[in-house]
Amino acid sequence: MAGYLGAIFFSFLPALAIYLSRGRTSQYVRYHAAKAANLSVTMIVFDVSALIIGLMLALDTVTVALAVVLPVITALWLVMLACLVRAALAAGRGQSYQPPDWM
């Protein structure tokens, strides 16, 4: 659960620390730490993709780039936040969590 909630503020680092320190002790901890790190890295890839699109749009005008990229990044962040919270709640209940297939 700490790996998911830590990913909100510190990206993949808390999940990676949990995976490396406690991953061999429990299959349950290993599963959730790997999922949390995977979700965090996925968010980084989505953000980099939005940044590239924003830079390409900035070749036209900065206003167009900001008008397109800021809502996209905000929506991505909110969706990822919802997935991380749902995953943290599932981990707290002792269940597994499967993020949406498009992630």
PyMOL commands that place a pseudoatom at each C-alpha (Angstrom):
pseudoatom trace, name=CA, resn=MET, resi=1, chain=A, elem=C, hetatm=0, pos=[0.000, 0.000, 0.000]
pseudoatom trace, name=CA, resn=ALA, resi=2, chain=A, elem=C, hetatm=0, pos=[2.887, 2.346, 0.762]
pseudoatom trace, name=CA, resn=GLY, resi=3, chain=A, elem=C, hetatm=0, pos=[4.337, 1.767, -2.691]
pseudoatom trace, name=CA, resn=TYR, resi=4, chain=A, elem=C, hetatm=0, pos=[1.155, 2.954, -4.388]
pseudoatom trace, name=CA, resn=LEU, resi=5, chain=A, elem=C, hetatm=0, pos=[0.673, 5.971, -2.152]
pseudoatom trace, name=CA, resn=GLY, resi=6, chain=A, elem=C, hetatm=0, pos=[4.360, 6.866, -2.329]
pseudoatom trace, name=CA, resn=ALA, resi=7, chain=A, elem=C, hetatm=0, pos=[4.158, 6.801, -6.120]
pseudoatom trace, name=CA, resn=ILE, resi=8, chain=A, elem=C, hetatm=0, pos=[1.811, 9.790, -6.001]
pseudoatom trace, name=CA, resn=PHE, resi=9, chain=A, elem=C, hetatm=0, pos=[4.553, 12.017, -4.611]
pseudoatom trace, name=CA, resn=PHE, resi=10, chain=A, elem=C, hetatm=0, pos=[7.867, 10.301, -5.365]
pseudoatom trace, name=CA, resn=SER, resi=11, chain=A, elem=C, hetatm=0, pos=[7.230, 8.465, -8.651]
pseudoatom trace, name=CA, resn=PHE, resi=12, chain=A, elem=C, hetatm=0, pos=[8.589, 4.908, -8.773]
pseudoatom trace, name=CA, resn=LEU, resi=13, chain=A, elem=C, hetatm=0, pos=[11.221, 5.259, -6.016]
pseudoatom trace, name=CA, resn=PRO, resi=14, chain=A, elem=C, hetatm=0, pos=[9.164, 4.026, -3.015]
pseudoatom trace, name=CA, resn=ALA, resi=15, chain=A, elem=C, hetatm=0, pos=[7.865, 1.035, -4.971]
pseudoatom trace, name=CA, resn=LEU, resi=16, chain=A, elem=C, hetatm=0, pos=[11.365, 0.203, -6.150]
pseudoatom trace, name=CA, resn=ALA, resi=17, chain=A, elem=C, hetatm=0, pos=[12.723, 0.442, -2.601]
pseudoatom trace, name=CA, resn=ILE, resi=18, chain=A, elem=C, hetatm=0, pos=[9.978, -1.865, -1.313]
pseudoatom trace, name=CA, resn=TYR, resi=19, chain=A, elem=C, hetatm=0, pos=[10.531, -4.281, -4.188]
pseudoatom trace, name=CA, resn=LEU, resi=20, chain=A, elem=C, hetatm=0, pos=[14.267, -4.472, -3.572]
pseudoatom trace, name=CA, resn=SER, resi=21, chain=A, elem=C, hetatm=0, pos=[14.086, -4.654, 0.209]
pseudoatom trace, name=CA, resn=ARG, resi=22, chain=A, elem=C, hetatm=0, pos=[11.010, -6.848, 0.800]
pseudoatom trace, name=CA, resn=GLY, resi=23, chain=A, elem=C, hetatm=0, pos=[10.384, -8.491, -2.560]
pseudoatom trace, name=CA, resn=ARG, resi=24, chain=A, elem=C, hetatm=0, pos=[11.909, -11.817, -1.625]
pseudoatom trace, name=CA, resn=THR, resi=25, chain=A, elem=C, hetatm=0, pos=[10.070, -12.179, 1.669]
pseudoatom trace, name=CA, resn=SER, resi=26, chain=A, elem=C, hetatm=0, pos=[6.526, -12.241, 0.311]
pseudoatom trace, name=CA, resn=GLN, resi=27, chain=A, elem=C, hetatm=0, pos=[4.987, -12.911, -3.084]
pseudoatom trace, name=CA, resn=TYR, resi=28, chain=A, elem=C, hetatm=0, pos=[2.157, -10.533, -2.139]
pseudoatom trace, name=CA, resn=VAL, resi=29, chain=A, elem=C, hetatm=0, pos=[4.531, -7.642, -1.402]
pseudoatom trace, name=CA, resn=ARG, resi=30, chain=A, elem=C, hetatm=0, pos=[6.517, -8.385, -4.541]
pseudoatom trace, name=CA, resn=TYR, resi=31, chain=A, elem=C, hetatm=0, pos=[3.369, -8.340, -6.699]
pseudoatom trace, name=CA, resn=HIS, resi=32, chain=A, elem=C, hetatm=0, pos=[2.102, -5.013, -5.396]
pseudoatom trace, name=CA, resn=ALA, resi=33, chain=A, elem=C, hetatm=0, pos=[5.516, -3.337, -5.402]
pseudoatom trace, name=CA, resn=ALA, resi=34, chain=A, elem=C, hetatm=0, pos=[6.026, -4.381, -9.028]
pseudoatom trace, name=CA, resn=LYS, resi=35, chain=A, elem=C, hetatm=0, pos=[2.545, -3.102, -9.975]
pseudoatom trace, name=CA, resn=ALA, resi=36, chain=A, elem=C, hetatm=0, pos=[3.190, 0.230, -8.243]
pseudoatom trace, name=CA, resn=ALA, resi=37, chain=A, elem=C, hetatm=0, pos=[6.526, 0.661, -10.009]
pseudoatom trace, name=CA, resn=ASN, resi=38, chain=A, elem=C, hetatm=0, pos=[4.938, -0.309, -13.318]
pseudoatom trace, name=CA, resn=LEU, resi=39, chain=A, elem=C, hetatm=0, pos=[2.133, 2.238, -12.920]
pseudoatom trace, name=CA, resn=SER, resi=40, chain=A, elem=C, hetatm=0, pos=[4.647, 4.942, -12.047]
pseudoatom trace, name=CA, resn=VAL, resi=41, chain=A, elem=C, hetatm=0, pos=[6.872, 4.214, -15.025]
pseudoatom trace, name=CA, resn=THR, resi=42, chain=A, elem=C, hetatm=0, pos=[3.801, 4.133, -17.274]
pseudoatom trace, name=CA, resn=MET, resi=43, chain=A, elem=C, hetatm=0, pos=[2.877, 7.613, -16.056]
pseudoatom trace, name=CA, resn=ILE, resi=44, chain=A, elem=C, hetatm=0, pos=[6.380, 8.854, -16.822]
pseudoatom trace, name=CA, resn=VAL, resi=45, chain=A, elem=C, hetatm=0, pos=[6.136, 7.458, -20.359]
pseudoatom trace, name=CA, resn=PHE, resi=46, chain=A, elem=C, hetatm=0, pos=[2.735, 9.116, -20.868]
pseudoatom trace, name=CA, resn=ASP, resi=47, chain=A, elem=C, hetatm=0, pos=[4.084, 12.440, -19.580]
pseudoatom trace, name=CA, resn=VAL, resi=48, chain=A, elem=C, hetatm=0, pos=[7.098, 12.280, -21.882]
pseudoatom trace, name=CA, resn=SER, resi=49, chain=A, elem=C, hetatm=0, pos=[4.802, 11.519, -24.803]
pseudoatom trace, name=CA, resn=ALA, resi=50, chain=A, elem=C, hetatm=0, pos=[2.615, 14.518, -23.940]
pseudoatom trace, name=CA, resn=LEU, resi=51, chain=A, elem=C, hetatm=0, pos=[5.734, 16.667, -23.656]
pseudoatom trace, name=CA, resn=ILE, resi=52, chain=A, elem=C, hetatm=0, pos=[6.874, 15.603, -27.120]
pseudoatom trace, name=CA, resn=ILE, resi=53, chain=A, elem=C, hetatm=0, pos=[3.453, 16.413, -28.538]
pseudoatom trace, name=CA, resn=GLY, resi=54, chain=A, elem=C, hetatm=0, pos=[3.561, 19.769, -26.754]
pseudoatom trace, name=CA, resn=LEU, resi=55, chain=A, elem=C, hetatm=0, pos=[6.976, 20.561, -28.202]
pseudoatom trace, name=CA, resn=MET, resi=56, chain=A, elem=C, hetatm=0, pos=[5.769, 19.687, -31.680]
pseudoatom trace, name=CA, resn=LEU, resi=57, chain=A, elem=C, hetatm=0, pos=[2.709, 21.903, -31.238]
pseudoatom trace, name=CA, resn=ALA, resi=58, chain=A, elem=C, hetatm=0, pos=[4.902, 24.690, -29.873]
pseudoatom trace, name=CA, resn=LEU, resi=59, chain=A, elem=C, hetatm=0, pos=[6.489, 24.898, -33.303]
pseudoatom trace, name=CA, resn=ASP, resi=60, chain=A, elem=C, hetatm=0, pos=[3.171, 26.385, -34.397]
pseudoatom trace, name=CA, resn=THR, resi=61, chain=A, elem=C, hetatm=0, pos=[2.347, 28.553, -31.374]
pseudoatom trace, name=CA, resn=VAL, resi=62, chain=A, elem=C, hetatm=0, pos=[2.903, 28.188, -27.654]
pseudoatom trace, name=CA, resn=THR, resi=63, chain=A, elem=C, hetatm=0, pos=[-0.760, 28.949, -27.001]
pseudoatom trace, name=CA, resn=VAL, resi=64, chain=A, elem=C, hetatm=0, pos=[-1.901, 25.969, -29.050]
pseudoatom trace, name=CA, resn=ALA, resi=65, chain=A, elem=C, hetatm=0, pos=[0.629, 23.738, -27.310]
pseudoatom trace, name=CA, resn=LEU, resi=66, chain=A, elem=C, hetatm=0, pos=[-0.526, 24.795, -23.847]
pseudoatom trace, name=CA, resn=ALA, resi=67, chain=A, elem=C, hetatm=0, pos=[-4.196, 24.564, -24.799]
pseudoatom trace, name=CA, resn=VAL, resi=68, chain=A, elem=C, hetatm=0, pos=[-3.753, 20.961, -25.889]
pseudoatom trace, name=CA, resn=VAL, resi=69, chain=A, elem=C, hetatm=0, pos=[-1.098, 19.581, -23.555]
pseudoatom trace, name=CA, resn=LEU, resi=70, chain=A, elem=C, hetatm=0, pos=[-2.199, 20.991, -20.194]
pseudoatom trace, name=CA, resn=PRO, resi=71, chain=A, elem=C, hetatm=0, pos=[-5.653, 19.335, -20.274]
pseudoatom trace, name=CA, resn=VAL, resi=72, chain=A, elem=C, hetatm=0, pos=[-4.093, 16.084, -21.491]
pseudoatom trace, name=CA, resn=ILE, resi=73, chain=A, elem=C, hetatm=0, pos=[-1.501, 16.014, -18.718]
pseudoatom trace, name=CA, resn=THR, resi=74, chain=A, elem=C, hetatm=0, pos=[-4.137, 16.954, -16.127]
pseudoatom trace, name=CA, resn=ALA, resi=75, chain=A, elem=C, hetatm=0, pos=[-6.441, 14.164, -17.296]
pseudoatom trace, name=CA, resn=LEU, resi=76, chain=A, elem=C, hetatm=0, pos=[-3.582, 11.649, -17.304]
pseudoatom trace, name=CA, resn=TRP, resi=77, chain=A, elem=C, hetatm=0, pos=[-2.578, 12.660, -13.801]
pseudoatom trace, name=CA, resn=LEU, resi=78, chain=A, elem=C, hetatm=0, pos=[-6.127, 12.367, -12.478]
pseudoatom trace, name=CA, resn=VAL, resi=79, chain=A, elem=C, hetatm=0, pos=[-6.629, 8.939, -14.064]
pseudoatom trace, name=CA, resn=MET, resi=80, chain=A, elem=C, hetatm=0, pos=[-3.301, 7.722, -12.691]
pseudoatom trace, name=CA, resn=LEU, resi=81, chain=A, elem=C, hetatm=0, pos=[-4.176, 9.115, -9.257]
pseudoatom trace, name=CA, resn=ALA, resi=82, chain=A, elem=C, hetatm=0, pos=[-7.473, 7.229, -9.308]
pseudoatom trace, name=CA, resn=CYS, resi=83, chain=A, elem=C, hetatm=0, pos=[-5.715, 4.003, -10.345]
pseudoatom trace, name=CA, resn=LEU, resi=84, chain=A, elem=C, hetatm=0, pos=[-3.084, 4.383, -7.628]
pseudoatom trace, name=CA, resn=VAL, resi=85, chain=A, elem=C, hetatm=0, pos=[-5.698, 4.998, -4.933]
pseudoatom trace, name=CA, resn=ARG, resi=86, chain=A, elem=C, hetatm=0, pos=[-7.814, 2.048, -6.105]
pseudoatom trace, name=CA, resn=ALA, resi=87, chain=A, elem=C, hetatm=0, pos=[-4.711, -0.153, -6.131]
pseudoatom trace, name=CA, resn=ALA, resi=88, chain=A, elem=C, hetatm=0, pos=[-3.696, 1.022, -2.650]
pseudoatom trace, name=CA, resn=LEU, resi=89, chain=A, elem=C, hetatm=0, pos=[-7.162, 0.220, -1.317]
pseudoatom trace, name=CA, resn=ALA, resi=90, chain=A, elem=C, hetatm=0, pos=[-7.036, -3.226, -2.934]
pseudoatom trace, name=CA, resn=ALA, resi=91, chain=A, elem=C, hetatm=0, pos=[-3.604, -3.861, -1.435]
pseudoatom trace, name=CA, resn=GLY, resi=92, chain=A, elem=C, hetatm=0, pos=[-4.879, -2.790, 1.972]
pseudoatom trace, name=CA, resn=ARG, resi=93, chain=A, elem=C, hetatm=0, pos=[-7.715, -5.324, 1.687]
pseudoatom trace, name=CA, resn=GLY, resi=94, chain=A, elem=C, hetatm=0, pos=[-5.309, -8.082, 0.642]
pseudoatom trace, name=CA, resn=GLN, resi=95, chain=A, elem=C, hetatm=0, pos=[-6.590, -8.299, -2.928]
pseudoatom trace, name=CA, resn=SER, resi=96, chain=A, elem=C, hetatm=0, pos=[-4.843, -8.008, -6.242]
pseudoatom trace, name=CA, resn=TYR, resi=97, chain=A, elem=C, hetatm=0, pos=[-5.441, -5.080, -8.585]
pseudoatom trace, name=CA, resn=GLN, resi=98, chain=A, elem=C, hetatm=0, pos=[-5.473, -5.164, -12.360]
pseudoatom trace, name=CA, resn=PRO, resi=99, chain=A, elem=C, hetatm=0, pos=[-5.132, -1.701, -13.935]
pseudoatom trace, name=CA, resn=PRO, resi=100, chain=A, elem=C, hetatm=0, pos=[-7.040, -0.939, -17.143]
pseudoatom trace, name=CA, resn=ASP, resi=101, chain=A, elem=C, hetatm=0, pos=[-5.726, -2.708, -20.240]
pseudoatom trace, name=CA, resn=TRP, resi=102, chain=A, elem=C, hetatm=0, pos=[-4.701, 0.487, -21.998]
pseudoatom trace, name=CA, resn=MET, resi=103, chain=A, elem=C, hetatm=0, pos=[-2.037, 1.036, -19.345]
for i in range(1, 103): cmd.bond("trace and resi %d" % i, "trace and resi %d" % (i + 1))
show_as sticks, trace
zoom trace
